[in-house]
Amino acid sequence: MSTPPAIESSLTTADLPASILSAISACAEACRATLVRLEGDRDRLRDALARRIHPAPDGPVRRLCAVDGAHATVPAAGATFAAIAAVAVEDAELTDQDALVQLMPPVEELETIIGGMRTVMELRLLAKRLRATSSGLFVLDGSFYSALLEINRLLVRHAQDARSGRMAAWWKPFDELLEAFFAGEDWRLVLSSRRVIAHPKLATAADDVARLAPHLSGTVTDRTLWSTVLEAGEYSLPAPLIRRDRPHLLTGYRSPRLKDFGERRAAIEQAYGQLYVIYYRPDAAAPAYRIELPAALIAREPLGAVLATFRSALRIGAIQEPLPQFLADAICRQTGRALEATAEGARTALQNEFGLNLVQRYLGPYRTR
């Protein structure tokens, strides 16, 4: 993709509309060049990938349950309101939920901590739903690999504080949740289950692009590449999720209360070696979807059921994800609004004691809504 021209920094107010139009034109031209190269390379790319392209098998449609989570923070004087929520939606019905709300002091890497705990809560909820039912297909929102990265960043941060010998009091609910997460082997259950797949909507992997179309690296992802070469009703043969050149060991975290923690960690890492990636294009109007699944589901019969279930859940053309996954995401995104209401309630409660001006100065919003 060609680089669009920079916009002059010394523009007058009258120049702004013209500069915006110029930027739009430059962006459109860059995208046009990418599309031309994709279309021009399509036949060559399809030939290069021909051995990995197969007609999608068909199978029975199962009930689909999606699990998703969200987190939000609202800063205040000397503290931060923090909330994490995870929900499970089966077909079009909310079946389970979990939430954690607490005050946090000003902490470095707060987003790392909260984001990692959100992922832990998602996997905990998914494991809970797996134990509660004996059938159906479950979708984790996001990649198995991104879940590994999120949790690993949290564990590294936890280990840094643990080494000091004085864990801050605000760690207590998170520490208890981590302990239960590993003690219950929730992560291992999710990774080894024959009923769990992951669907990352914002898939950024570009391994095939780098190998087959390096001139498009940094411009398109593997999902775009496969959307270009796959015909409707085709999928790509499974490829390992974890490549040899990608470190994937869990680091940092140690649990003094779990004497066999090393074995539990090894089981999780081994399970990641049994995860695979496919790209699937259900129809001509849709792009290719990236689906991650365990080795037990890549055989023709179970894979047919997975693809049939995934396809049947794409019920609304404007929503390019399974309906339960869309609904779970929409529900979780209300977390931020609920947290704002919590902060507003705290401000209101303090106004009679300290006065409106003082409360708004320290507890008011830091930016315009």
N, C-alpha and C positions, 0 to 999 in steps of 0.2 A: 504494500500500500504506500503510495506517495505521501510525503509529509505536507499537510496543508500549510499555507503561508501564515506566519504569525500576524496577529492583529496589532496595529500600532498602539502604543501605550499613551500617546499624547493626543487622544481624540477629543474633540469638543462634543457637547451634548447633541448638536445637530448631526454629527457624523455617526452616532451610535446606530441608528436604523440601517444605514448603508453598510456599516461594518458587519452587522449581524447577517444581512443578506449575502455579503461576500463570504462570510464563514460558512454559511449554509451551502453555497455553491461549491466551495472548496471541499467540504465534507462529502457532498454528493458525488463530486468528481473522483475523489479517492475511493469511495465505495463502488463507483461504476468500474474503476480499473480492477478492483478485486473481483467483482462479479464476472467481468470479461475473462479474467485469467482462470477463474474457476470453471466457467463454461467451456473455455477453450481446452482446458486440461481434462475434462470429464472422461472422455473415452480412454485416454492414457491411464488415468487413475483407476478407472473401473477395471481395465485390463490388468493392472498391477495388483489389484485387490481381488481378482476373480476367484481365487482359491478360498478366500474367506467369506464369499457371498453365497448365501443359500436361501431358498424359499423358507419362510417361517413355518414351523409345524403348528398344527392346530390342536386344541384340547378343550377340556371342560372349563367353564367359567366358575371361579370360586368367589366367595365373599371377600371384598377387599377392605382392609383396615389400614389407615395411614396414621403415623405418629409424627408430630412436629413440635417444635418449641420456640420460644422467643424470650428475650430479656430486655429490660429497660432500666435506665437510671435517671434520677432527677436530682441535681445538686442542690444543697442547702448549706446554711452556715455551719461549718464544722462537721458536716455529715453528708451522706448521699443516700437517698431513698433508692433501694435496689429491689427489683422483682424479677423472678424467673417463673415461667409457666411452661408446661408441656401438656398436650392433649392427644387423645386418640379418637379418630372419627372412622366409624365403620359404615360403609356405603354413604349414607347422608345423615348419620346419627352420631352425636357425641356420646361415646361410651365410657370414657375415663379421662381423668385430668389430675394434675398435680401442680402445686404452686409453692413458692418460697419467697417471702417478702421480709426484708430486714433493713436496718440502718447500717451503713458502712462508714467508717472514718475515711478521710482522704488517703487513698492507697494507690501506690504506683501499680500499673498494669491491672487496673480494676476490670477493664474489658476482657482481659485474658482470663481472670478468675471467674467472672460471671459467665463468660462464653463457654468456658470449660465445664462449669457446673450445669449449664443449660444442656449441654450434650450428655452429661451423666444422667440428668433427669429424663431426657428423651429415651435413652437406652434402658433405664430402670422401668419406665412406663411400658416400653415395648416388651421387655421381659415379663412384666406383670401380665400383659394381655396374652402373651404366648402361653403362660401357665394357666390362664383362665379359660382358654378355648382349645379345642382339639382339631380345628379345621380352619380353612381360610388362608389368605395370603396377606402378608404385612409389608408395608412400604415405609422405609426410613427416609425422611426428607433430608437430602444431602448425600454425600459420598461416605462410604465406610472409611475411606482414607482421610477425608477432612475431619471425621469424628476422631480418628486416631490422633491427628495433629492437635485438635482442640483440647482433648483430654491430656495429651502429653505436655502441652504448654502449661496447663493447670498443675500437673504433677510436679513439673520442674519448679514452678513458683512455690508450691507447697513445701518442697524439699528445702528450698533456700531458707524459708522461715523456720522449718523444723531444725535445721542445723544450728540455729542460734540458741536452741534450748528453751526459748520462751515464745511459744505460740500465742499470738494475740487472741483476745477473747472472741473477736469477730469470726475467727476460723472455726469455732466450735460446731455450728450447724453444718458447715461444709465438710469438716473433718468426719463428723458422724455419717454424713451421706456417702462420702468416699469409702469409709470402712464398710458400710452395708453393701455398697455397690460391688466391692471386691469379695466380701465374705459370701454374698449370695450368688456370685458368679454370673451376674446379669449379663455382662459383656460377652462372656464365653457362650452363654445360651443363645444370644442374638446371632453371634457369628456362626454358630454351628447348626442353627435351625434350618430345616428344609422349607420353612414357610416365610422366610424373610428375604426381601430384596431391597436395594437402595436405589433411589432415583434422584440424582443431583440435577436440579433444574439449571444451575449455572455451571455446568461442566466446563472446565478450562483446560483439561488435558490436551496435549498437542503432540503426542509421541508419533502417531502415524503421519501427521503433517510434516514434522521434522525429518522423517525418513523418506517420504515420497514426494513432498512438495515443499522443500526448504525455502523456496522463494516466497511462500505464503506464511512462513513462520512469523509469529507476532501479529498476524492479521486475522487468521481464522483458527478455530479449534478442531479437534478430531470430530466433534459432533457435527460441525459445519461440513467437514470433508465427507463424512458418511451420509449426510443429508444430500450431498451432491451426487454420490455414486450409487446409492441404493435406490432400487425401484420399489414401488408400493408392494408390501407383503414380503419384503426380504429382510434378512438380518445378517450381522457379521458373526462369524464363528468366535467362540469365547477366547479372550486373551487374559493372561494373569493381571490382576489388579496391581500387585506389587512387582515392580521390575527389579532386577538384580541390583541396579545402581541406585536404588532408593532405600536409605536407611529407615527402618520402621520399628526399632526397638523402643519399648517404653523405658523412659529414663527418670531417675531422680527419686520417685516415690518409694518409700519403704513403710511397711506396716508392722510395728512391734507386736500387735495383737494377733496377727496372722502369721504363724510360724512357717506355713508353707506358701508364703506369698510368691516366692521365686517360681514355684511350680505353676501357680495360677497365672502369673505373668507370661511364662513360657507357653502355656496353653492358648492364651490370647494371641500371642505372636504367631504361633503355629497355625491358628485358624485364619489369620490374615493371608497366609500362603495358600489357602484353599478358596480364595475369592476370585471371581472372574468378571470380565466386562464384555458386554455385547452392545451393539447399536442396532436398533430396530426401527424400521419405518412402516407404520401400520397402514397408511394410505397415501395417495398422491398429494392430498392437500396438507399433510402434516410433515414436519421435519423428522429426522431420525432422533430417537430417544436413547440416551445412555442409561443402561440398566446394569447394576452390579448384583451378582448373585453367587451363592455358594456352589461348590463343586457338585453337590447332590442334585442341583436343579439344571445342570447343563445337558443332561441326557435328553433325548428327543421327547419322550412322553411328558416328564414334568415341565420341560421348557415350553411345550405346547400349551399347557395349562397356564403357565405364567404369562405368556404373550397374549393368550386369549382373554385372560382376566384384565391385564393392563389395557388392552385395546377396548374392551367393553366399558372400562371406567373413564375413557376419554369421551364424555357425553356432550360436552359443549365445545363447539368449534373455536370460539374465542379464547378458551382456556386450554393451554397446551400442557396440561398435566392431568393425572387422574383426579376425578372430582373429590374423593375423600382427602387427597393431599392438598388440594386447593382450599377446601373448607377448613382443614386443620390449621393451615397457614393463616387464613383469614381470622379465625378465632384467636389464635395466639397473638396476632398483631394488636389486639385490643389491650394487651398488657400495658403498653405505654400510656394509654388513656386512663386506665384504671390507676396507674401509679401517679399520674398527674392529679387525679381526684384525691388520692391519698395525701399528696403534698399540699394540695389546696385545703384539705380538711385540717391539716396541722397548722397551716397559716391562720386559718379562721379561728381555731381554738386559742391561738396565742395573741390575737389582736386585742382582745379585751384587757389582757395583762400588760402588754408592752406597747400598745398603740399601733395604728396602721402603718405610719411612716417607718418606724423602726423594723417592724416585721417585714415589710416589703423590701427594705434595703438589704436585709440579710437572707431572707427566705423567698424573695421574689424570683421570677424567672430571669435567667441570665441572658436571654435573647428574646426578640419578638417572636410570637407564635407564627 
